[in-house]
Amino acid sequence: MNWPLPTGLTIGTFIGTYIVTQSFVQALFGAIGALAAGIVISFLMRNKKRN
């Protein structure tokens, strides 16, 4: 699995959301969503490389 992709999305989303909203909870939920999306995209990329 490509771990830098979900990690980068998570950190970037957290920082970007926190700077804009100044809300830790919103930034945390955004980061969790970005982590989930990054993991899904990473799995799709891995499966595409195998075929």
C-alpha positions in Angstrom: 0.0 0.0 0.0 1.1 3.5 -0.7 1.2 5.1 2.8 2.6 8.5 1.8 -0.7 9.3 -0.1 -3.2 8.9 2.8 -0.7 10.4 5.3 -0.1 13.5 3.2 -3.8 13.9 2.5 -4.6 13.6 6.2 -2.0 16.1 7.4 -2.7 18.5 4.6 -6.4 18.4 5.2 -6.0 18.8 9.0 -3.7 21.8 8.7 -5.7 23.5 5.9 -9.1 23.0 7.7 -7.7 24.2 11.0 -6.2 27.3 9.5 -9.4 28.2 7.8 -12.0 27.3 10.5 -9.9 27.5 13.7 -11.9 24.5 14.9 -10.0 21.5 16.1 -13.1 19.2 15.9 -13.8 20.2 12.2 -10.2 19.7 11.3 -10.1 16.3 13.0 -13.2 15.1 11.2 -11.9 16.4 7.9 -8.6 14.6 8.5 -10.4 11.4 9.3 -12.4 11.7 6.0 -9.2 12.4 4.1 -7.5 9.4 5.6 -10.4 7.1 4.6 -10.4 8.6 1.0 -6.6 8.3 0.8 -6.7 4.6 1.9 -9.4 3.9 -0.7 -7.5 5.7 -3.5 -4.3 3.9 -2.5 -6.0 0.5 -2.7 -7.4 1.3 -6.1 -4.0 2.4 -7.4 -2.5 -0.8 -6.0 -5.1 -3.0 -7.7 -4.8 -1.1 -11.0 -1.0 -1.7 -11.0 -1.5 -5.5 -10.4 -3.8 -5.8 -13.5 
